[in-house]
Amino acid sequence: MLRESLLLHAWESGQGQSPAEQALCLLQYGYPERPLAQLLSLSVGERDALLFALREQSFGPNLQGAARCPQCRQQSQFSVPLAALRVPMPVAAAQTFVLHHEALRIAYRLPRVADLRQAARLADVDAVRAFLIRSCIVSVSRDGDEAPLSVQDVLSESLEHALATAMTAHDPQSEVLLSLCCAHCGQAWSALLDIVRFVWTELSAQAERLMSQVDVLARAYGWTESEILQLGPARRRRYLELLSHD
């Protein structure tokens, strides 16, 4: 769970960083008992499973937000139990898998947090996708032939698509779709949930609220930030109410 003081430290550390770095920042502050090397070795789905758990512990069991309808373009509110979005993890991230595609035998692993961290430094989406695919291919050969082939020579759009599909099948928590229905026109659609962006947005909003409370109470009573955060939410709210009555 992200206690309030840790929440502010996490927000400060992740400001202006890429989503990959913000996710890692959340994990480091949310799971301080886990060494960095362990966090970097997680698959995307394993990372997101931890973020789902951290989000539930820190902000509650329901995911609440808004999405724009693709039909009428109106915003609709939604609330989804986090328990309904959790997917059993079928494999360990360290495992190597084999894909047979167009007479090729491709040994590959799942993308890891460390891969996302490096990919975030690249210029565009296509470069990121190509980097992740190449990073996760362990070896390539012709079916029935042990001689290795160059990844660059065999990489194609169809192979990239096949690998991406296979990786998602082995790491299902990495791609969560929300089933939504428009409150205005009744249109049903699915939307990909970006749990990193979702949690970071909530954390940022909570950090802004906390800093606003600290600012008001520090000015009024001369308390330090740590002293104010130690009061707890209920006592802080009461002090703020008393100030509003002055």
C-alpha positions in Angstrom: 0.0 0.0 0.0 1.2 3.5 -0.8 1.0 5.4 2.5 0.6 9.2 2.1 4.2 10.1 2.6 5.4 7.4 0.2 2.7 8.5 -2.3 4.2 12.0 -2.4 7.7 10.6 -2.8 6.6 8.3 -5.6 4.8 11.2 -7.3 7.9 13.4 -7.0 10.2 10.7 -8.3 8.1 9.9 -11.3 7.3 13.5 -12.5 8.2 13.9 -16.1 9.3 10.3 -16.5 8.1 7.8 -19.2 5.2 5.5 -18.3 7.7 2.7 -18.0 9.7 4.6 -15.4 6.5 5.7 -13.6 5.4 2.1 -13.4 8.7 1.1 -12.0 8.6 4.0 -9.5 5.2 2.8 -8.3 6.5 -0.7 -7.8 9.6 0.4 -5.9 7.6 2.5 -3.5 4.6 0.1 -3.3 6.8 -3.0 -2.8 9.9 -1.8 -1.0 10.8 -5.4 0.0 11.3 -6.4 -3.6 14.8 -5.6 -5.0 15.2 -3.6 -8.2 16.6 -6.6 -10.1 13.5 -8.7 -9.3 11.2 -5.9 -10.5 13.1 -5.5 -13.7 12.8 -9.2 -14.4 9.0 -9.2 -14.2 6.9 -9.7 -17.4 4.5 -6.9 -18.3 1.6 -9.0 -17.0 3.4 -9.7 -13.7 4.1 -6.0 -13.4 0.5 -5.1 -14.1 -0.8 -7.7 -11.6 1.3 -6.0 -8.9 -0.1 -2.6 -10.0 -3.7 -3.8 -9.9 -3.0 -5.1 -6.3 -1.3 -1.8 -5.3 -4.1 0.2 -6.8 -6.7 -1.8 -4.8 -4.8 -1.4 -1.6 -4.2 2.3 -2.0 -7.4 3.6 -3.7 -10.1 0.9 -3.2 -11.6 -2.2 -5.0 -13.4 -0.4 -7.9 -11.8 1.2 -11.0 -13.7 4.3 -11.8 -13.3 6.5 -14.8 -14.7 7.9 -18.0 -14.4 6.9 -21.7 -15.5 8.6 -24.9 -18.0 6.7 -27.0 -16.7 5.9 -30.5 -20.2 6.4 -31.9 -21.6 9.6 -30.4 -18.4 10.9 -29.0 -20.0 11.6 -25.6 -18.2 10.7 -22.3 -19.6 7.9 -20.2 -18.7 7.1 -16.7 -17.8 3.5 -15.7 -17.0 1.6 -12.6 -15.4 -1.9 -12.7 -14.4 -4.2 -9.8 -10.7 -4.7 -10.0 -11.3 -8.4 -9.1 -13.0 -8.8 -12.5 -9.9 -7.6 -14.3 -7.4 -9.9 -12.7 -6.2 -12.8 -14.9 -4.4 -15.9 -13.5 -0.8 -15.9 -14.5 -0.2 -19.1 -16.4 3.6 -19.1 -16.7 6.8 -17.6 -15.2 8.3 -14.7 -17.1 11.7 -16.5 -17.3 10.3 -19.3 -19.4 11.3 -19.7 -23.1 8.6 -20.5 -25.6 8.6 -21.8 -29.2 6.6 -20.4 -32.1 6.4 -22.2 -35.5 5.7 -19.6 -38.3 6.1 -20.0 -42.0 8.7 -22.9 -41.8 10.6 -21.0 -39.1 11.2 -22.1 -35.5 11.4 -19.1 -33.2 12.4 -19.4 -29.6 11.3 -16.4 -27.6 10.7 -15.0 -24.1 8.2 -12.5 -22.8 9.0 -8.8 -22.7 10.2 -7.7 -19.3 10.1 -4.5 -17.3 13.8 -4.0 -18.1 13.0 -4.2 -21.8 10.2 -1.6 -21.5 12.6 0.7 -19.6 15.1 0.6 -22.5 12.4 0.9 -25.2 11.0 4.0 -23.6 14.2 5.9 -24.7 13.4 5.3 -28.4 11.9 7.9 -30.7 8.6 6.4 -31.9 6.1 3.5 -31.6 7.5 1.5 -34.5 11.0 1.6 -33.1 9.7 0.5 -29.7 7.8 -2.4 -31.2 10.8 -3.5 -33.3 13.1 -3.3 -30.3 10.9 -5.4 -28.1 10.4 -8.1 -30.7 14.2 -8.3 -31.3 15.0 -8.3 -27.6 12.6 -11.2 -26.9 13.7 -13.5 -29.8 16.2 -16.0 -28.3 16.9 -17.9 -31.6 15.6 -18.5 -35.1 16.1 -21.5 -37.3 14.3 -23.4 -40.1 12.0 -26.2 -39.0 14.1 -29.3 -38.9 17.4 -27.4 -39.2 19.5 -26.5 -36.2 21.6 -23.8 -38.0 20.7 -20.4 -36.6 19.3 -17.6 -38.8 19.7 -13.9 -38.5 16.7 -12.3 -36.8 17.0 -9.3 -39.2 16.8 -11.5 -42.2 13.6 -13.3 -41.2 11.7 -10.5 -39.4 8.5 -9.5 -41.1 5.2 -7.8 -40.3 3.4 -11.2 -40.2 6.1 -12.6 -37.8 5.9 -9.6 -35.6 2.1 -9.9 -35.4 2.3 -13.7 -34.7 4.9 -13.1 -31.9 2.9 -10.3 -30.3 -0.2 -12.5 -30.3 1.7 -15.5 -28.8 3.2 -13.3 -26.1 -0.2 -11.9 -25.1 -1.6 -15.4 -24.9 1.2 -16.4 -22.5 1.0 -13.1 -20.5 -2.8 -12.3 -20.5 -2.7 -9.7 -17.7 -0.5 -7.5 -20.0 -3.6 -6.7 -22.2 -6.8 -6.0 -20.4 -9.9 -5.0 -22.3 -12.8 -3.1 -20.7 -16.3 -3.9 -22.0 -18.1 -0.6 -22.1 -21.5 0.7 -23.0 -22.4 4.3 -23.8 -25.0 5.8 -21.4 -26.1 8.2 -24.1 -26.6 6.1 -27.3 -26.2 2.5 -26.0 -23.2 1.7 -28.2 -21.1 -1.2 -26.8 -17.3 -1.2 -27.4 -14.1 -2.5 -25.9 -11.2 -0.3 -24.7 -7.7 -1.3 -23.8 -6.9 -0.4 -20.2 -3.6 1.3 -19.6 -3.2 0.5 -15.9 0.0 2.4 -15.6 -1.6 5.6 -16.9 -4.7 5.0 -14.8 -2.9 4.5 -11.5 -0.4 7.4 -12.2 -3.3 9.8 -12.9 -5.1 8.8 -9.7 -1.8 9.1 -7.7 -1.1 12.5 -9.2 -4.6 13.8 -8.3 -4.2 12.5 -4.7 -0.7 14.0 -4.4 -2.1 17.4 -5.5 -4.9 17.1 -2.9 -2.4 16.2 -0.2 -0.1 19.1 -1.0 -3.0 21.5 -1.0 -4.0 20.4 2.5 -0.4 20.6 3.7 -0.1 24.1 2.3 -3.2 25.4 4.0 -2.4 23.7 7.4 1.2 24.7 7.3 0.3 28.3 6.7 -2.3 28.3 9.5 -0.5 26.4 12.2 3.1 26.4 11.2 3.3 22.6 11.1 5.8 20.7 8.9 4.7 18.4 6.1 5.6 15.3 8.1 3.6 16.5 11.1 0.6 17.2 9.0 0.7 13.8 7.2 1.0 12.1 10.6 -2.4 13.5 11.6 -4.3 11.2 9.4 -7.0 12.1 6.8 -10.0 12.5 9.3 -8.1 14.9 11.6 -6.8 16.9 8.7 -10.2 17.3 7.3 -11.5 18.5 10.7 -8.7 21.1 11.0 -9.5 22.3 7.5 -13.2 22.6 8.4 -12.3 24.6 11.5 -10.2 27.0 9.4 -13.1 27.4 6.9 -15.3 28.6 9.8 -12.9 31.4 10.8 
